[in-house]
């Protein structure tokens, strides 16, 4: 569940107010690979970076994800950039 999102994310993503919503609620056809990516970061605590085409929204994204909190926390901060033009 999204706990916080800055204005830029809300404006540029086109998803509106995402706070309090799950990724599946925001992007119902989100690729399972993205869910697995974030779950892996939450479970291992190891930050991860990825670049992938996000078919569900039609963009290339660069994503950095890192667990917030100590061992056992399932909070993940996600920083992403639309890199479609570069790709």
C-alpha positions in Angstrom: 0.0 0.0 0.0 1.4 3.4 -1.0 1.9 5.5 2.2 3.3 8.6 0.6 3.8 10.1 -2.9 5.2 13.4 -3.9 3.4 15.9 -6.2 5.6 15.0 -9.1 4.7 11.3 -9.0 1.0 12.2 -8.8 1.3 14.7 -11.7 3.6 12.8 -14.1 2.2 9.3 -13.6 -1.3 10.2 -14.4 -2.5 7.8 -11.6 -3.9 10.6 -9.5 -4.0 10.1 -5.7 -2.2 6.8 -5.2 -1.8 7.1 -1.4 -3.6 4.3 0.4 -3.8 2.1 -2.8 -1.9 -1.0 -3.7 0.1 -1.3 -6.9 -2.6 -3.7 -8.3 -5.2 -1.0 -7.6 -3.2 1.7 -9.3 -2.1 -0.5 -12.2 -4.4 -3.5 -12.4 -2.4 -5.2 -15.2 1.0 -4.5 -13.6 3.5 -7.1 -14.7 4.2 -9.8 -12.1 7.9 -9.2 -12.5 7.6 -5.8 -10.9 5.7 -7.2 -8.0 8.3 -9.9 -7.6 11.1 -7.2 -7.8 9.6 -5.1 -5.0 8.8 -8.2 -2.9 12.4 -9.3 -3.2 13.7 -5.9 -2.0 11.3 -6.1 1.0 12.3 -9.6 1.9 16.1 -9.4 1.5 16.6 -5.7 2.5 19.0 -5.4 -0.4 18.4 -2.3 -2.6 18.0 -3.0 -6.2 17.9 -1.1 -9.5 16.2 -2.1 -12.7 15.4 -0.7 -16.2 12.3 -2.3 -17.8 9.6 -1.6 -20.3 6.4 -1.2 -18.4 3.9 -2.5 -20.9 0.9 -1.7 -18.7 1.6 2.0 -19.0 3.7 2.1 -22.2 6.9 3.6 -20.8 10.5 2.6 -20.1 11.3 3.1 -16.4 14.5 3.2 -14.4 13.7 2.1 -10.8 15.6 2.1 -7.6 14.0 0.3 -4.7 15.2 0.1 -1.1 13.7 -1.3 2.1 12.8 1.3 4.7 13.2 0.2 8.3 15.0 -2.7 9.9 14.8 -6.4 9.5 11.2 -7.5 9.1 10.0 -4.3 7.7 7.9 -4.6 4.5 8.1 -1.0 3.5 9.9 -0.2 0.3 10.8 3.2 -1.1 10.6 3.4 -4.9 12.3 6.1 -7.0 11.6 5.9 -10.6 12.2 7.9 -13.8 10.6 7.7 -17.2 13.5 6.9 -19.5 11.4 6.3 -22.7 13.1 9.1 -24.6 16.6 7.7 -23.8 15.6 4.2 -24.8 
